[in-house]
Amino acid sequence: MPETDRTPPGRDDRSRPRRSDGQRARNGAAGDPGASGRDAPLYGALDLGTNNCRLLIAKPARDGFRVVDSFSRIVRLGEGLSRTGRLDDRAMDRAYDALVLCGERVAKRGVDASRLMAVATQACRQAENGPAFIERVRAGTGLHLRIIDPMEEARLAVRGCLNLFDPSADAVLVVDVGGGSTELNWLSKREGSFVLEGWMSAPVGVVTLAERHPEPTSGLDDWYEAMVADMSTAIAGAPVDPALRRVFMAGRAHMVGTSGAITSLAGIHLGLRRYQRSLVDGLWMSRSECEAAAETLKRLGAAGRAAEPCIGPDRADLVLAGAAIMEAVQRAWPSDRVRVADRGLREGLLLQQMREDRKPTRRRRRGRS
């Protein structure tokens, strides 16, 4: 699902998703309550990542779901993890405090425990004390976080973005850039439907990459290229048929980027004075526009990036690492079109659970009297 924050600086809540790119890209990110009615049950999806803690509360709708409440906070749970192999005490306290607020929102909205999907990703997977922190959260907040593996994380991100796929494309690469890892999913079209051809989880995210490559005071181009090269090495052994690359090189494929890495580039590209999800989610960007936005971020410097309304001080030191990850993927899998997704893992969780709950239950056979 993606772990860098996509919420405007200074705000915990995101507004209800609105129309994007002149037409709603329907996958459950928003919708008319319609047939579900006012009495439809509420569902919650909580994602504790390496960088962020995020919550969505929604109810089913005809075209997916309608967001009722949302929360997002940068907690940097994975800060220093790549050096120590453990979650830092202060990082755990930040994450715990955010989870307390999530629990309060869930309780206030009356979300039933059976309809709350709470997951933790790379930081808790990797850290020696990750399971202990999960138990601390359970004991202190009542939230039962489940550490999911990279494959499930990748699958959920794809589910959350399905309706952003161009139906005329022959292949799609979904790139979910997190704080501690990046999930890549290759899909190709077969008989009118997109089928997963392969996936990988690269142990490189914006937090790990930024910690490996501290920003210098000069030589920014070399520094940026070093980050691109680092990511390029991590994804060199893509587990897919090499013939698929020719589909990308022929211009018959596109990428979908789901993370703050791409939404930040989109905000810079659009010159937004405040983050507007309705303009970002579903936006098409060309490769040259992504590169131009990265160049703008380099020219701004750390202070300038911190002042940008779509970035803010909490992400000023991470956003170029995200841009470098996207550029490495674009170089490896050439595609002139990237679709921006301000959605991903949480949306996938909601759609999955709502779909499961809609399945008819089998009638029990009556025993003979």
C-alpha positions in Angstrom: 0.0 0.0 0.0 2.7 2.8 0.2 4.1 4.5 3.4 5.1 8.1 2.8 2.5 10.6 3.9 0.1 12.1 1.4 -1.8 14.4 3.8 -1.2 18.2 3.5 1.2 19.4 6.2 -0.5 20.4 9.4 -3.6 18.3 8.7 -4.5 14.8 10.0 -7.7 14.4 8.0 -8.2 14.1 4.3 -11.4 15.4 2.8 -13.7 13.1 1.0 -12.2 12.1 -2.3 -13.7 14.0 -5.3 -13.6 13.9 -9.0 -10.2 13.5 -10.6 -8.9 14.1 -14.1 -12.3 15.3 -15.2 -13.8 11.9 -14.4 -14.0 9.8 -11.3 -11.6 6.8 -11.4 -13.8 4.4 -9.6 -12.2 1.8 -7.4 -13.8 2.5 -4.1 -11.8 5.6 -3.2 -15.1 7.4 -3.2 -18.7 6.9 -4.2 -22.3 7.6 -3.7 -23.8 5.7 -0.8 -26.7 4.9 -3.1 -28.0 1.4 -2.7 -26.0 0.8 0.5 -28.1 3.4 2.3 -27.5 5.3 5.5 -27.6 2.2 7.6 -24.7 0.5 5.8 -22.1 -0.7 8.3 -18.8 1.2 8.8 -15.5 -0.4 7.9 -12.0 0.6 9.0 -8.5 0.1 7.5 -5.5 0.9 9.6 -2.0 0.9 8.1 1.1 1.3 10.3 4.0 1.7 8.0 7.7 2.6 8.2 7.0 6.3 7.9 3.3 6.8 8.5 0.3 5.7 10.5 -2.9 6.0 8.5 -6.6 5.2 9.0 -9.6 5.2 6.7 -13.2 4.7 7.9 -15.8 4.1 5.2 -19.1 2.6 4.3 -20.0 0.6 1.2 -21.3 2.3 -1.9 -22.5 1.3 -5.3 -19.2 2.0 -6.9 -17.0 1.0 -4.0 -17.2 2.9 -0.8 -17.6 6.4 0.7 -15.0 7.7 3.1 -16.5 8.8 6.4 -13.3 9.7 8.3 -9.6 9.6 7.8 -6.4 10.1 9.7 -2.7 10.3 8.7 0.4 11.1 10.8 4.1 10.8 10.1 5.6 8.7 12.9 8.9 7.5 11.3 8.6 4.2 13.1 11.5 2.9 11.0 13.9 5.7 11.9 17.4 4.2 12.4 16.1 0.7 11.9 18.5 0.0 9.0 21.4 0.7 11.3 20.3 -1.1 14.5 17.8 -3.7 13.4 15.4 -2.5 16.2 12.6 0.0 16.5 13.8 3.1 18.4 12.1 3.9 21.7 11.1 7.4 20.6 9.9 6.1 17.3 7.7 3.5 19.0 6.3 6.2 21.3 5.4 8.4 18.3 3.7 5.5 16.6 1.9 4.4 19.8 0.5 7.9 20.3 -0.8 8.0 16.8 -2.4 4.6 17.2 -4.2 5.8 20.4 -5.8 8.5 18.3 -6.8 5.9 15.7 -8.4 3.7 18.3 -10.3 6.7 19.6 -11.7 7.5 16.2 -12.6 3.9 15.6 -14.5 3.8 18.9 -16.2 7.2 18.3 -17.5 6.0 14.9 -18.6 2.7 16.3 -16.7 0.5 13.9 -17.2 -3.1 14.8 -14.0 -5.0 15.6 -14.9 -7.6 12.9 -14.8 -4.8 10.3 -11.5 -3.2 11.3 -8.5 -4.4 9.3 -5.3 -3.2 11.0 -2.0 -4.1 9.5 1.7 -3.3 10.0 4.3 -3.5 7.2 8.1 -3.3 6.6 9.3 -1.7 9.9 7.5 -4.3 12.1 8.5 -7.1 9.7 12.1 -6.2 9.8 12.6 -5.1 13.4 13.8 -7.6 16.0 11.4 -6.0 18.5 8.5 -5.5 16.0 6.3 -8.3 17.5 6.9 -6.9 21.0 5.7 -3.5 19.9 2.6 -5.0 18.3 1.8 -6.7 21.6 2.3 -3.3 23.4 -0.2 -1.7 21.1 -2.7 -4.6 21.7 -2.4 -4.3 25.4 -2.5 -0.6 25.6 -5.1 0.4 22.9 -7.0 -2.8 22.1 -5.9 -2.6 18.4 -4.9 -6.0 17.0 -2.3 -5.2 14.3 -1.4 -8.0 12.0 2.1 -7.9 10.4 1.6 -8.7 6.7 4.2 -10.2 4.4 5.4 -8.3 1.3 3.3 -10.4 -1.1 0.0 -9.5 0.7 1.1 -5.8 0.9 1.7 -5.8 -2.9 -1.5 -7.5 -3.7 -3.6 -5.1 -1.6 -1.9 -2.1 -3.2 -2.8 -3.5 -6.6 -6.4 -4.1 -5.5 -6.7 -0.5 -4.3 -5.5 0.9 -7.7 -7.2 -1.4 -10.2 -9.6 1.2 -11.6 -6.7 3.5 -12.5 -5.5 1.0 -15.1 -5.9 2.2 -18.7 -8.0 -0.6 -20.4 -6.2 0.0 -23.7 -2.8 -0.8 -22.3 -1.2 -4.2 -22.7 0.6 -4.1 -19.4 0.8 -2.2 -16.2 3.5 -1.8 -13.5 2.2 -0.8 -10.1 4.9 0.8 -7.9 4.2 1.2 -4.2 7.0 3.2 -2.6 7.1 2.9 1.1 9.3 4.1 3.9 11.3 0.8 4.2 10.5 -1.1 1.0 9.1 -0.7 -2.5 6.7 -3.2 -3.9 6.5 -3.7 -7.7 3.7 -5.6 -9.5 3.7 -6.4 -13.2 0.4 -7.2 -14.8 -0.4 -8.0 -18.4 -3.7 -8.2 -20.3 -5.1 -11.6 -21.1 -8.5 -12.0 -22.6 -9.5 -8.5 -21.6 -8.4 -8.7 -17.9 -5.1 -7.8 -16.2 -3.3 -10.8 -14.8 -0.4 -10.7 -12.4 2.9 -11.7 -14.1 5.3 -11.2 -11.2 6.0 -9.1 -8.2 8.9 -8.2 -6.0 9.6 -6.4 -2.8 12.8 -4.4 -2.8 14.1 -3.6 0.7 14.6 0.1 -0.2 12.2 2.8 0.7 12.4 6.6 1.2 13.5 6.3 4.8 16.2 3.7 4.2 17.5 5.4 1.1 17.6 8.9 2.7 19.5 7.4 5.7 22.0 5.7 3.4 22.5 8.9 1.4 22.5 12.0 3.6 21.9 15.2 1.5 25.2 17.0 0.8 25.6 20.8 0.7 26.9 20.6 -2.9 27.0 18.0 -5.7 23.3 17.3 -5.6 23.3 15.8 -9.1 25.9 13.1 -8.1 24.0 12.5 -4.8 20.7 12.0 -6.6 22.3 9.7 -9.2 23.8 7.6 -6.3 20.3 7.1 -4.9 19.0 6.2 -8.4 21.8 3.7 -8.8 21.1 2.2 -5.3 17.5 1.5 -6.2 18.4 0.3 -9.7 20.6 -2.4 -8.2 17.8 -3.4 -5.8 15.4 -4.0 -8.7 17.8 -5.5 -11.3 16.6 -9.0 -10.8 12.9 -8.5 -11.7 11.2 -11.9 -11.6 9.3 -11.5 -14.9 9.7 -12.7 -18.5 12.2 -10.3 -20.2 9.7 -10.2 -23.1 7.5 -8.0 -20.9 10.1 -5.2 -21.0 9.6 -5.0 -24.8 5.9 -4.2 -24.2 7.0 -1.3 -22.1 9.6 -0.1 -24.6 7.0 -0.3 -27.4 4.8 2.2 -25.6 2.1 -0.3 -24.9 2.3 -0.2 -21.1 2.1 2.4 -18.3 3.0 2.7 -14.6 0.8 3.4 -11.6 2.6 5.1 -8.7 0.9 4.8 -5.3 2.8 6.7 -2.6 3.8 10.1 -1.4 6.8 9.7 -3.8 4.6 10.3 -6.8 1.9 12.4 -5.3 4.6 14.9 -4.2 5.9 15.0 -7.7 2.4 15.6 -9.0 1.8 18.5 -6.5 5.1 20.2 -7.7 4.2 19.5 -11.3 0.8 21.2 -10.9 2.2 24.1 -8.8 -0.4 23.5 -6.1 -0.5 26.1 -3.3 -2.3 23.5 -1.1 -2.6 19.7 -1.6 -5.8 18.9 -3.5 -6.5 15.2 -3.8 -9.1 15.8 -6.4 -6.5 17.1 -8.8 -3.8 14.6 -7.9 -5.5 11.2 -7.7 -5.8 9.8 -11.2 -3.6 12.4 -12.8 -1.5 11.3 -15.8 2.1 12.4 -15.9 4.8 11.9 -18.5 8.2 10.7 -17.7 9.7 14.1 -18.6 7.2 15.8 -16.3 8.3 13.5 -13.4 12.0 14.3 -14.1 11.2 18.1 -14.3 9.5 18.0 -10.9 12.5 16.2 -9.4 14.8 18.9 -10.8 12.6 21.5 -9.2 12.8 19.8 -5.9 16.6 19.7 -6.2 16.8 23.4 -7.0 14.5 24.3 -4.0 16.9 22.9 -1.4 15.9 21.5 2.0 14.4 24.8 3.2 12.5 25.4 0.0 11.1 21.9 0.0 10.0 22.3 3.6 8.1 25.5 2.6 6.2 23.7 -0.2 2.6 23.1 0.8 2.5 19.6 -0.8 5.7 18.5 1.0 6.2 20.3 4.3 9.1 20.0 6.9 8.3 16.4 7.9 9.0 15.1 4.4 11.5 17.6 3.1 14.4 15.2 3.6 12.6 12.2 2.1 10.9 13.5 -1.0 13.9 13.3 -3.3 14.6 9.8 -2.2 11.1 9.0 -3.4 11.7 10.8 -6.7 15.0 8.8 -7.1 13.1 5.5 -6.5 10.5 6.4 -9.2 13.2 7.4 -11.6 15.1 4.2 -11.2 12.0 2.2 -11.9 11.2 4.4 -15.0 14.7 3.8 -16.4 14.4 0.1 -15.9 10.9 -0.2 -17.3 10.6 2.6 -19.8 7.1 4.1 -20.0 6.2 7.6 -20.9 3.0 7.5 -18.9 2.6 7.3 -15.1 -0.8 7.5 -13.4 -0.7 9.0 -10.0 -2.6 7.2 -7.2 -3.5 8.7 -3.9 -4.8 5.4 -2.8 -3.4 1.9 -2.2 -3.1 -0.5 0.7 -5.9 0.8 2.9 -8.3 1.1 0.0 -7.4 -2.5 -0.9 -8.1 -3.7 2.6 -11.5 -2.0 2.6 -12.5 -3.4 -0.8 -11.3 -6.9 0.1 -13.3 -7.0 3.4 -16.4 -5.5 1.8 -16.3 -8.0 -1.0 -15.9 -10.9 1.5 -18.9 -9.7 3.5 -21.0 -9.5 0.3 -20.5 -13.2 -0.4 -23.6 -15.2 0.3 -23.3 -17.6 3.2 -24.1 -21.2 2.5 -27.3 -22.5 3.9 -26.9 -25.1 6.4 -28.3 -28.5 5.4 -31.2 -29.5 7.6 -30.7 -32.8 9.3 -33.4 -35.4 8.8 -35.8 -35.8 11.7 
